[in-house]
Amino acid sequence: MAINASAELSVLQAVAQFLTYAVMAVFAENAVFFRALGVSRLNKLVNDPKISTWQYCIPIILVQTISAPMGWAAQSLTLPALAKVLPGWLPVNALRPLVFLNCSLIAMGIVWQLPGATFNCCVLGTLLVAASQNYNLLQSIGFGFGSGVGYLVAVLVVDEGRRRLRSKDIPHIFRGLPSVLIYIGILSLAIYGLVGTVD
């Protein structure tokens, strides 16, 4: 009975840890608003009425959920193993960008059949953030999933703002890309002001 209670407690702690890091990635460390990752793709998505938001963002959620734990594995397992076999004149940090780029490419290859949304700098950014923050495996999965959902939230918020920015009250010179970038900047400042600095 005590074993079952401790197992249930550890499962609940794991779920709470996953949800905490996912929610943190959606709101506090949003890939678009906090780190400015994927803004160019987001702007193209919002401008193109032919592209479905869900069709674009679901692959990003999948790729980020896969790539963040791969970043953890690269940081915790691959790079230490490489450090043992590399010659002394070649530091392991010199190969770090190649290892992380390969992790991102493998994650994109897994969902290759999905639309080209997977080619987004927020994927590599999420992988690098998860690895540099020294998250454990569960935290990395939660952070990757939350980053993908956060990207979806950013797309929906910017899409709604873009609809409202079509007002005739906006000067002609600010319509389109300038007003969207100003809108994203104001949203970023507001979110950063609410959250504060995240260490």
DABEL-V263057 format. One record per residue. N is the residue number from 1. RES is the residue in three letters. OMEGA is omega in whole degrees, 0 to 359 (* if undefined). Layout:
BEGIN
<<N | RES | OMEGA> <N | RES | OMEGA>>
END
This chain:
BEGIN
<<1 | MET | 178> <2 | ALA | 179> <3 | ILE | 179> <4 | ASN | 180> <5 | ALA | 180> <6 | SER | 177> <7 | ALA | 178> <8 | GLU | 179> <9 | LEU | 179> <10 | SER | 176> <11 | VAL | 179> <12 | LEU | 177> <13 | GLN | 179> <14 | ALA | 178> <15 | VAL | 179> <16 | ALA | 179> <17 | GLN | 178> <18 | PHE | 181> <19 | LEU | 179> <20 | THR | 181> <21 | TYR | 176> <22 | ALA | 180> <23 | VAL | 177> <24 | MET | 181> <25 | ALA | 180> <26 | VAL | 189> <27 | PHE | 187> <28 | ALA | 181> <29 | GLU | 180> <30 | ASN | 184> <31 | ALA | 182> <32 | VAL | 188> <33 | PHE | 182> <34 | PHE | 185> <35 | ARG | 178> <36 | ALA | 178> <37 | LEU | 176> <38 | GLY | 182> <39 | VAL | 182> <40 | SER | 177> <41 | ARG | 179> <42 | LEU | 180> <43 | ASN | 177> <44 | LYS | 180> <45 | LEU | 183> <46 | VAL | 181> <47 | ASN | 187> <48 | ASP | 181> <49 | PRO | 181> <50 | LYS | 185> <51 | ILE | 176> <52 | SER | 179> <53 | THR | 182> <54 | TRP | 179> <55 | GLN | 180> <56 | TYR | 189> <57 | CYS | 179> <58 | ILE | 176> <59 | PRO | 179> <60 | ILE | 178> <61 | ILE | 180> <62 | LEU | 183> <63 | VAL | 180> <64 | GLN | 177> <65 | THR | 178> <66 | ILE | 188> <67 | SER | 180> <68 | ALA | 175> <69 | PRO | 175> <70 | MET | 174> <71 | GLY | 177> <72 | TRP | 181> <73 | ALA | 179> <74 | ALA | 182> <75 | GLN | 187> <76 | SER | 186> <77 | LEU | 187> <78 | THR | 183> <79 | LEU | 175> <80 | PRO | 178> <81 | ALA | 177> <82 | LEU | 181> <83 | ALA | 181> <84 | LYS | 186> <85 | VAL | 181> <86 | LEU | 175> <87 | PRO | 184> <88 | GLY | 182> <89 | TRP | 181> <90 | LEU | 180> <91 | PRO | 182> <92 | VAL | 180> <93 | ASN | 177> <94 | ALA | 180> <95 | LEU | 183> <96 | ARG | 178> <97 | PRO | 179> <98 | LEU | 179> <99 | VAL | 181> <100 | PHE | 176> <101 | LEU | 177> <102 | ASN | 176> <103 | CYS | 179> <104 | SER | 179> <105 | LEU | 178> <106 | ILE | 178> <107 | ALA | 178> <108 | MET | 178> <109 | GLY | 179> <110 | ILE | 181> <111 | VAL | 184> <112 | TRP | 183> <113 | GLN | 181> <114 | LEU | 184> <115 | PRO | 184> <116 | GLY | 180> <117 | ALA | 182> <118 | THR | 179> <119 | PHE | 186> <120 | ASN | 183> <121 | CYS | 178> <122 | CYS | 177> <123 | VAL | 179> <124 | LEU | 178> <125 | GLY | 179> <126 | THR | 178> <127 | LEU | 182> <128 | LEU | 179> <129 | VAL | 180> <130 | ALA | 180> <131 | ALA | 183> <132 | SER | 178> <133 | GLN | 180> <134 | ASN | 175> <135 | TYR | 173> <136 | ASN | 186> <137 | LEU | 182> <138 | LEU | 177> <139 | GLN | 178> <140 | SER | 179> <141 | ILE | 178> <142 | GLY | 180> <143 | PHE | 179> <144 | GLY | 178> <145 | PHE | 180> <146 | GLY | 178> <147 | SER | 177> <148 | GLY | 178> <149 | VAL | 177> <150 | GLY | 176> <151 | TYR | 177> <152 | LEU | 178> <153 | VAL | 179> <154 | ALA | 179> <155 | VAL | 180> <156 | LEU | 180> <157 | VAL | 181> <158 | VAL | 178> <159 | ASP | 178> <160 | GLU | 177> <161 | GLY | 180> <162 | ARG | 177> <163 | ARG | 181> <164 | ARG | 180> <165 | LEU | 178> <166 | ARG | 182> <167 | SER | 178> <168 | LYS | 178> <169 | ASP | 180> <170 | ILE | 179> <171 | PRO | 185> <172 | HIS | 184> <173 | ILE | 181> <174 | PHE | 181> <175 | ARG | 179> <176 | GLY | 186> <177 | LEU | 180> <178 | PRO | 182> <179 | SER | 178> <180 | VAL | 180> <181 | LEU | 176> <182 | ILE | 178> <183 | TYR | 179> <184 | ILE | 178> <185 | GLY | 179> <186 | ILE | 176> <187 | LEU | 179> <188 | SER | 178> <189 | LEU | 179> <190 | ALA | 180> <191 | ILE | 179> <192 | TYR | 179> <193 | GLY | 179> <194 | LEU | 185> <195 | VAL | 186> <196 | GLY | 179> <197 | THR | 178> <198 | VAL | 180> <199 | ASP | *>>
END
